[in-house]
Amino acid sequence: MKLAACFLTLLPGFAVAASWTSPGFPAFSEQGTGTFVSHAQLPKGTRPLTLNFDQQCWQPADAIKLNQMLSLQPCSNTPPQWRLFRDGKYTLQIDTRSGTPTLMISIQNAAEPVANLVRECPKWDGLPLTLDVSATFPEGAAVRDYYSQQIAIVKNGQITLQPAATSNGLLLLERAETDAPAPFDWHNATVYFVLTDRFENGDPSNDQSYGRHKDGMAEIGTFHGGDLRGLTNKLDYLQQLGVNALWISAPFEQIHGWVGGGTKGDFPHYAYHGYYTQDWTNLDANMGNEADLRTLVDSAHQRGIRILFDVVMNHTGYATLADMQEYQFGALYLSGDEVKKNAG
């Protein structure tokens, strides 16, 4: 309480009596009532920071940072260290208007150099242009302008072309003789593997084939709707990625029912991944039909993309309760009213 009372007695003097000072800075000048400013050119380095007013020493109460309002408090035994990260003209601004003196430290940014030469782009005069293309096209090469479709032969490293009237003098040059595409090679092919059911749904009508259902919970092991039509719809996207081989999960007919998923068998696990094959000679209806597959393959080949099947011959499916009823086999086959009573 004594310190607070002493501090309050100093407040009237901030605006009318002695001037603020700080080592390394000239005397502060008053910039309006209760605001004091001083500037100094300081080198990069570390230095103590204290301020004085009417024989009273003050220092920042918190870590010293630029462009932040710092409360001042009476000096302690150890003055705070101010780290200057670069040479420059620094400004100390003290504000006493609130009663508690505060300090703001800033540095004057160096002015950006102004270019003393401004170059203007040349304006086309409507005449043919002669260009040096030796760094891009070999001697004797046929070069075509994309806009005008004119062709010129490189002679002595130069070509002369008349730009198209609508191009404003712009030429977009390319080889007139395009090299034939290289034959496909599996070495360094860009192969994209896709789990078809989880990729793109192109035909929602086949999402619940063979009586398959959603589980109404997290849908961890149910079919999500991706199919062959969805893959066809995304071929342009895959081509833009640079894909030239598409490896799809096994599209063969899978078990119609499900097995218990997880370590406790606590969710329905269908064969959405293609690893529980039931018939190796048919497509799974959730994937689509033969026409969908032919369209996918033909459309992919038009884009230079090969199609691969994930065959997984060692993954024949389980005997599920639903398949036992449909095909009437196994110890759990139920007849007549037993189906409704036990399987729902």
C-alpha positions in Angstrom: 0.0 0.0 0.0 2.9 2.4 0.7 4.3 1.8 -2.8 0.9 2.4 -4.4 0.5 5.7 -2.4 4.0 6.8 -3.4 3.3 6.0 -7.1 0.1 8.0 -7.1 1.9 11.1 -5.8 4.2 10.9 -8.8 1.4 11.0 -11.4 0.8 14.8 -11.5 4.5 15.3 -12.2 4.6 13.2 -15.4 3.0 15.9 -17.4 4.5 19.1 -16.0 7.9 18.6 -14.3 11.1 16.8 -15.2 11.8 15.1 -18.6 12.2 11.4 -19.3 15.6 10.1 -20.2 17.1 6.8 -21.1 20.8 5.8 -21.6 21.8 6.0 -25.2 18.8 8.1 -26.2 18.5 11.9 -26.3 16.1 13.7 -24.0 12.5 12.8 -24.7 10.2 15.3 -26.3 6.6 15.7 -25.4 4.2 14.7 -28.2 0.9 15.9 -26.8 -0.2 15.7 -23.2 1.3 12.8 -21.3 3.1 11.2 -24.3 6.9 11.4 -24.7 9.1 10.2 -27.6 12.9 9.7 -28.3 14.8 8.3 -31.2 18.3 6.8 -31.5 20.4 4.9 -34.0 21.5 1.7 -32.2 23.7 -1.2 -33.3 22.7 -4.8 -33.2 23.4 -6.4 -29.8 22.2 -6.7 -26.2 21.9 -3.7 -23.8 20.2 -2.9 -20.5 17.0 -0.8 -20.8 16.1 1.6 -18.0 14.3 5.0 -18.0 14.5 7.9 -15.6 12.0 10.5 -14.6 12.7 13.0 -11.8 15.4 10.9 -10.3 13.1 7.8 -10.3 14.3 4.8 -12.3 11.8 2.7 -14.3 12.0 -0.5 -16.3 9.7 -2.8 -18.3 7.7 -5.1 -16.1 7.6 -7.9 -18.8 9.9 -9.3 -21.5 11.0 -6.6 -24.0 9.3 -6.9 -27.4 8.9 -4.5 -30.3 5.5 -2.9 -31.1 3.9 -4.0 -27.9 2.6 -1.9 -24.9 5.0 -2.6 -22.0 4.0 -1.6 -18.5 6.8 0.2 -16.5 7.6 -0.5 -12.9 10.2 1.0 -10.5 13.6 -0.5 -11.1 14.8 -3.6 -9.4 18.5 -4.5 -8.7 19.0 -6.2 -12.1 17.9 -4.1 -15.2 16.2 -6.1 -18.0 18.3 -6.9 -21.1 17.1 -5.6 -24.4 18.2 -7.7 -27.4 18.4 -5.8 -30.7 18.4 -8.1 -33.6 19.6 -5.5 -36.2 21.1 -2.1 -36.6 18.5 0.6 -37.0 16.8 3.7 -35.8 14.8 2.8 -32.7 11.9 4.8 -31.1 10.9 4.8 -27.4 7.4 6.2 -26.7 6.2 6.6 -23.1 2.5 7.1 -22.4 1.5 8.4 -18.9 -2.1 9.3 -19.6 -3.6 6.2 -17.9 -1.7 6.8 -14.6 0.6 3.8 -15.0 3.4 4.7 -17.4 3.8 2.4 -20.4 6.5 2.0 -23.1 6.2 1.2 -26.8 9.4 0.3 -28.7 9.6 0.4 -32.5 12.1 0.4 -35.3 12.0 2.4 -38.5 11.9 0.1 -41.5 14.4 0.8 -44.3 12.7 2.3 -47.3 12.4 0.0 -50.2 14.7 1.0 -53.1 12.8 2.5 -56.0 13.7 1.3 -59.4 15.0 4.2 -61.4 14.3 2.5 -64.7 10.9 1.4 -65.9 10.9 -0.7 -69.1 7.8 -0.8 -71.2 6.9 -3.9 -73.3 7.3 -3.3 -77.0 4.1 -2.8 -79.0 3.6 -5.0 -82.1 3.6 -3.1 -85.3 1.7 -5.7 -87.3 4.8 -6.9 -89.2 6.4 -10.4 -89.1 8.6 -11.2 -86.2 12.1 -12.7 -86.3 13.2 -14.5 -83.2 16.3 -16.3 -82.0 15.1 -19.8 -81.0 18.5 -21.5 -81.0 18.3 -22.3 -77.3 15.0 -24.2 -77.8 14.8 -25.7 -81.3 17.6 -27.3 -83.3 18.8 -26.1 -86.7 16.5 -27.2 -89.5 13.6 -28.0 -87.1 10.0 -27.1 -88.2 8.4 -24.8 -85.7 4.7 -24.0 -85.6 2.9 -21.0 -84.0 -0.1 -22.3 -82.1 -2.2 -19.2 -82.8 -1.7 -18.7 -86.5 -0.7 -22.4 -87.3 2.1 -21.0 -89.5 5.2 -23.1 -89.8 8.8 -21.9 -90.1 12.1 -23.7 -90.5 15.0 -22.8 -88.1 17.8 -21.2 -90.1 20.9 -19.9 -88.4 19.1 -20.3 -85.1 16.2 -18.0 -86.2 12.7 -18.1 -87.5 10.4 -15.5 -89.0 6.7 -15.7 -88.5 3.6 -13.5 -89.0 1.6 -13.5 -85.7 -2.1 -14.1 -85.9 -4.1 -10.9 -86.2 -5.9 -11.6 -82.9 -2.8 -12.5 -80.8 -1.5 -8.9 -80.4 1.9 -10.0 -81.6 2.2 -13.0 -79.3 3.7 -16.2 -80.6 3.3 -19.6 -78.9 5.8 -21.9 -80.5 5.9 -25.7 -80.6 7.5 -28.5 -82.7 5.5 -28.9 -85.9 6.4 -32.6 -86.0 5.1 -34.3 -82.9 7.0 -37.4 -81.8 4.8 -40.6 -81.8 3.9 -41.6 -78.2 6.3 -44.2 -76.8 4.9 -47.8 -76.5 3.5 -48.8 -73.1 6.1 -50.3 -70.8 5.4 -51.8 -67.4 8.7 -50.6 -66.2 8.0 -47.4 -64.2 4.3 -47.5 -65.1 2.2 -45.2 -62.9 -0.2 -47.7 -61.2 -3.2 -46.5 -59.2 -4.8 -49.1 -56.9 -8.4 -48.5 -56.1 -10.8 -50.2 -53.7 -13.7 -50.0 -56.1 -16.5 -50.0 -53.5 -15.0 -47.0 -51.6 -14.1 -44.9 -54.7 -17.0 -43.6 -56.7 -20.7 -44.5 -56.9 -21.8 -44.4 -60.5 -25.0 -46.5 -60.2 -26.9 -46.3 -56.9 -29.5 -48.8 -58.1 -27.0 -51.7 -57.4 -25.9 -50.6 -53.9 -28.0 -53.4 -52.1 -27.6 -56.3 -54.4 -28.4 -59.8 -53.1 -30.3 -58.4 -50.1 -27.3 -56.7 -48.6 -28.1 -54.0 -46.1 -26.5 -51.1 -44.2 -25.9 -51.8 -40.5 -27.2 -48.4 -39.4 -24.1 -47.9 -37.2 -20.6 -47.0 -38.3 -20.9 -48.9 -41.6 -17.4 -50.2 -41.2 -17.8 -53.4 -43.1 -20.8 -52.7 -45.4 -20.8 -51.9 -49.1 -20.6 -48.1 -49.7 -21.7 -48.0 -53.4 -18.6 -47.7 -55.5 -18.8 -49.6 -58.8 -17.4 -50.0 -62.3 -19.5 -47.1 -63.7 -18.0 -44.8 -61.0 -14.5 -45.8 -62.1 -15.4 -44.9 -65.7 -16.7 -41.5 -64.6 -13.3 -40.8 -63.0 -11.0 -41.8 -65.8 -10.4 -38.2 -66.9 -9.4 -37.4 -63.3 -7.0 -40.4 -63.2 -5.5 -39.5 -66.6 -4.8 -36.0 -65.3 -2.9 -37.5 -62.4 -0.6 -39.3 -64.9 -2.1 -42.8 -64.3 -1.5 -45.3 -67.0 -2.5 -48.5 -65.2 -5.6 -48.9 -63.0 -5.5 -51.8 -60.6 -9.0 -52.5 -59.3 -10.1 -54.7 -56.3 -11.4 -58.1 -57.3 -14.8 -57.5 -59.1 -15.9 -61.2 -58.9 -19.2 -62.2 -57.3 -18.7 -62.3 -53.5 -20.5 -64.0 -50.7 -24.0 -62.5 -50.4 -24.1 -62.5 -46.6 -21.7 -61.3 -44.0 -19.5 -62.6 -41.3 -18.9 -61.0 -37.9 -16.3 -58.2 -38.0 -13.7 -57.2 -35.5 -12.2 -59.3 -32.7 -15.7 -59.8 -31.1 -17.7 -60.2 -34.3 -19.7 -57.2 -33.3 -20.5 -55.6 -36.7 -21.5 -57.0 -40.1 -18.5 -57.6 -42.4 -19.5 -57.9 -46.0 -17.1 -58.7 -48.9 -16.9 -55.1 -50.2 -13.1 -55.6 -50.6 -13.4 -58.5 -53.1 -11.6 -61.0 -50.8 -14.5 -63.4 -50.2 -15.2 -64.6 -53.7 -18.1 -67.0 -54.2 -18.1 -67.4 -58.0 -14.9 -66.7 -60.0 -16.9 -66.7 -63.3 -19.3 -63.8 -62.6 -19.1 -60.2 -61.7 -20.5 -59.1 -58.4 -23.8 -57.2 -58.9 -22.6 -54.4 -56.6 -19.8 -53.8 -59.0 -22.0 -53.7 -62.1 -22.5 -56.0 -65.1 -20.5 -57.1 -68.1 -21.5 -54.1 -70.2 -20.2 -51.8 -67.4 -16.9 -53.7 -67.4 -16.5 -53.5 -71.2 -17.2 -49.7 -71.1 -14.6 -49.2 -68.4 -11.9 -51.2 -70.2 -12.6 -49.5 -73.6 -12.8 -46.0 -72.1 -9.6 -46.6 -70.2 -7.8 -47.8 -73.3 -8.8 -44.7 -75.2 -6.9 -42.8 -72.5 -3.9 -45.0 -72.6 -4.8 -46.6 -69.3 -4.5 -50.4 -68.7 -6.9 -52.2 -66.4 -5.7 -54.9 -63.9 -7.8 -57.2 -61.7 -6.8 -58.0 -58.1 -7.4 -61.8 -58.5 -6.6 -63.1 -55.0 -7.2 -66.8 -55.8 -6.5 -67.8 -52.2 -9.5 -65.8 -50.9 -12.6 -67.9 -51.5 -15.4 -66.6 -49.3 -16.9 -68.0 -46.1 -20.1 -70.0 -45.8 -22.5 -67.4 -44.4 -26.0 -67.9 -43.0 -27.6 -65.9 -45.8 -25.8 -68.0 -48.5 -26.7 -71.3 -46.8 -30.4 -70.3 -47.1 -30.1 -69.1 -50.7 -28.3 -72.1 -51.9 -29.7 -74.6 -49.4 -26.5 -76.1 -48.0 -24.7 -76.5 -44.7 -25.6 -77.4 -41.2 -27.2 -74.0 -40.6 -29.6 -74.3 -43.6 -33.1 -73.5 -42.3 -36.3 -74.6 -44.0 -39.7 -73.2 -44.0 -40.7 -71.2 -40.9 -37.2 -71.7 -39.5 -35.8 -69.0 -41.7 -38.2 -66.3 -40.4 -37.9 -67.6 -36.9 -34.1 -67.7 -36.7 -32.8 -65.4 -39.5 -35.5 -62.7 -39.4 
